[in-house]
Amino acid sequence: MDTPTLLQIIEAIPVGVILAHKDGKINYANKAALKCLKINIKSIHGVDIMSLFPSLPGKRETIIRIRDNQKIPVRVTTLQLPSGEKAIIITDITEIHQLQKEILKMDRLASLGELTSGIAHEIRNPLAGIKTTAQALNEDIGEYDHRKTYVSRIIMEIDRLNQLLLNFFDFARPRALKIRSCNAQKIIEDSVYMVKEKAKENHIQIIEFYPPHKVELKADPDMIQQVLINIFINAIQAMGSRGKVEVQLIDKVESIEITVNDSGKGIPENIRNRIFEPFFTTKAKGVGLGLSISYRIIKMHAGNISFDTSPSGTTFKIGLPKE
């Protein structure tokens, strides 16, 4: 087998390499550099290297702007070669930045979870005392006494607050996963069943797509179902009256992907970065915990959850490893 040349090695490595003459004019860029910058060699050949990477002695991280106004975080290293020529080494660190964001988000969720748990406990204890008193009062009031309606309303509102506190506890201290082998299609079908009446009330059609073979994975089916129900309900509420939700199960050999696409108006650009934040909601009666709990559940499964949105609808994507 022929020994690879230095140029072949530089072309094969996944790190961008740009070379320039002594006068700073670029004369070479490998495939990784062209791919990172999304340009071709003709558009970069002869360009002054300082116009692309001004004042970059040594190594540093920066953000470069490429076509379509897209921004990419990169680590750039400038080398002065013995011949007087310059070499620029470019490493795309998008995945590292994304991982850092994920870690910060999980830390923030954990801190908020501890705070929420403490507050919920402080509220729940006196609330239980109020309900006990209201129930005793309700028994003492005559059946036809008009005040009975008021007391019944108090008990009903206490029950609603208790349910709200249960949501807080779910967010603050999610239960341990009960991992077992399960049928991915059945999880989706059970989730659809839970929301089909609400969808019917809003004249919304739910269409399901499954592979022809059975898809097994190891997961907590109840928790995955909770995530899907949250997404379905959000989709139904986003469309209001009339629309369509398409849910698809995709088998990717070592993992699965579940996509949920609605025909709503999409998520406004100014709130897209806050979708998974706890206590953020645009609903008048919402608490803003559904998607943040869903995010945590998927991360507990070593999976990922993301979305694409436009004025013609939103698609949520859930990726889960089979093992």
N, C-alpha and C positions, 0 to 999 in steps of 0.2 A: 504494500500500500504506500502511495506517495506521501511524503512528509508535507503537512500543510504549511503554506507560506504564512508570513506574518500578516499579510493583507487578508488572507482567508480567515485567519483567527479573529482579526478585528471585525470582519464582516459578520462572523458567527456569534460573537458575544452579545448578551442582551443589554449592554450598556452603550449609550451614545458616545461616539467619538468624532470630534470635528478638528481638522488640522488647518492651519493657516500659514502663509509665507511670512517672512520677516516683516513685510510691510502691512501685515494684518489681513491680507486678502485670503478668503477661504478657498482652499483647493481640493478639500476632500471631506466627506461626511459618510459614515457607515449607515447601514440600513436602520439600526436602532435609533440613531439620531434623527434621521429623516422621518421615521415613523412617529417619534415623540413630538417633533415639531410640526408634523403633518404637512410636509413640503417635499419637493423633489430636488434632486441635485442641481438642476438647471437654475432654479430660482435662488439657490444659495451660493452657487459658485461665483467667486470674485467679489462677494459682499464683504465689507469690512467686519471682521469678527467683533470689534468693539461696539458696533451698532446693534449687534444682537445681545451681547453680554458686556455692557459697559462696566468698567471699574470692578473687575472681579479677580483680585489677587487671591491665590490660595483656594480655600474651599468654603462654600456657604450654601444655604438653602434660599431659594427665591421662588417667585411665582412668575411663570411665563404665560403670555397671552398668545394663543394661536388662532387659527381660522374660526369663524363663527363666534368670535369673542369668548371662546372657551379658555378657562384658566387651568393650568396644570402646575402643581408643586413639584419642583425638581431640586436635586442636589447637584451643584455645578462646581467642578474643580478645574482651575486653570493651571497649566503646566508650561513653563518656559523650557523648551528643549535646548540641548547644547548647541545645536545648529543655528539657534536664534529664532527658529519657528515656534509657533504657539500650538498647544493642544488643549482642547476643551473636552472634559469628560462630563456627560450628562446622565444622571440617574433619575428616572421617574419614581417619585416617592408618594404617589397618590394613595397606594394601598397602606403605606405607613401612616399617612395623615388620617385616612379613614379609620384605621385601627385605633389611633389616639383618640379620635372623636368618640368611637364606640366605648372605649375605656372610661372616658370622662362622663359619658352619658350614663353608663352603668353605676359609676360612683355617685353621680347625682341622684339617680333613682334610689340607691341604697340609703343615702342620707335622708332623702325625703320620706322614704319608707319608715325609718326609725322615728322621725318627727310625727308623721301621720299616725303611727301606731300609738304613740303616747297620747296624742290629742284624742283619738278615738276612744281609748280606754277611759279617759277623764270624762268624756261626754256620756259614754254608755252606762256607767254606774248610776248617776242621778236619773238618767232616762228610764232605767228599769224601775226605780222608786216611783217616778211620776206615773208610769203605766200601771203599777200595782195599785196605787191610790185611785187612779181614774177607774180601774176595773171594779174596785170596791164601791166607789161612788155610783157607778153604773148599776150595780146590783141593788143598791138602796133606793134608787129612784124608781118610781112607779112606771109601769109599762107605757102609760099614756101621758106621762109628764113631758112637756115640750123640751125640758132641759136634757132629757135623755139623748136627743139628737146631737146636742153640743158635746156631751161627754163621749159619745160614739165617735164623733169627728176627732176629738183629742186622741183617742186610742188609735184611730186609723192613721193619723199623722205621726204618732210615735212609732208605729210599725214601719211607716215609710222611712223615718229617720234611722231606724234600726237596720233596714235594708241598705241604706246609704253607708252606714258604718261598716257593714259586712264588705261592701266594695272597698272601703278604706283598708280593711284588714287583708283583703285579697292582694291589694297593691303593696301594703307594707311588709307582709310576711307570706309570700306565696308558698303553698304547701309543697312538700317534697314530691318529685316526679314518681309516678308509678309506671315505670317503663315495662312494656310487654309487647309481644308480637301482635300486630293488628292490621286490619285490611283498610288501606288508605281510602278506597272508594266508599266503604261503609261509613267512615268518619264523616266524609263529605255529605253523603246521603242523609245521615242522621241530623247533620247541621241544617241542611236544606229543609228537612221536615219540621224543625223547630221554628223556622221563620216563614213557612209557606203561607200561613193564614194572614200574617201581617202583610206579606207581599200581595196576596189576593185582595186584601182590603184596599190596597193602593193601586190595583190594576197593573201590577208589575209581574212580568214573566221571568222565571228562573230556568235557565237552560243549562243542562249538565253534559259534559263531554268526558268520556273515560277511555283508557286504552282497552284493547280487546282481551287482555290478560289480567289476572289478579296481581295487584301490587301490594306487597307486604313491606312493612317497616316496623322498627322498634321505637315506640314512643308512648306517651301518656295520651290515649285517645280522648279522654274527657277534657284535658287541657287544650288539645288541638281543636277540639270541637268548640270550646269557649272562644278561641281566637277567631274561628270561621264565623261563628254567630255574630260576634262583634263587627266583623267586616261586612257581613250581609246586612245587618241592621243599619250600619252607616250608609251603605249603598242605597238601601230602600229609602232612608230619610233624605239622602242627597237628591234623589230623583223626584220626591214628592208624589205626584199622581201620574201614573203611567210611565212605563219604561221597561228596560230589559237588563237582567243580570246574567252574565255567562260565567260559569265556573268550569275550569278545566284541570284535569289531573294529567301530569306529564311524567312518564317514567324515564329517568336519566341514568339507569343502571345502578350507580352507587348512591343516588339521591332521588328525591322526587321534587316536583315543583307544582304548586297549586296556584292558579291565577284566578282572580275574581275581577271581572270587568263589568262596569256599569255604564249606562248611557246617560248619565247625569251631565251637569254643566262643568264638571271638573273642580279642582281645589284652587282657590285664588292664590296667586303667586306670593302675596305678602304673608301667607300663613303656612306655606308648604314646609318650611324648616321647623315648624312647631307641632306638626301632626302627632308625633310620638311623645311630646312633652306631657308629664302628668299635670292634671288640673287645667289643661288648656282645652277649651271647647267653644264652639260657635252656636251651640244649642241653648235655648232659653232655660230648659230644665236639665241640661246635661251637667255631669260632674267632671268630665274630661279624664277619666281613668281607663276607659275601654281599650284604646289603642296603646296606651303606655303599658297596661297589664299584658296585652297581646305581644308587644315587643319583648317584654321580659320573658314571657313563656317560650317564645321562639328561640331566644338566646339561650335559655336553659336547656333547650334541645340541641344546642350547637348549630342552629339553623340561622337563616337570615330572612328579613322581611323588608320589602321596599315597595315603592309605588311609582307609577308614571301617570301623569295627568295632563289633560288638555281640555279645551272648551267642549269637546265631544264626549268626554267621559274620563273615568279613572280606573286604572288597573292595579290591583294589589298583587304582589308576587311573594309567595312563601316558599322558601327552599328548606328542605329537611333531609339530613343524611338518613339512609336506611338503617344504619347500625348506630 
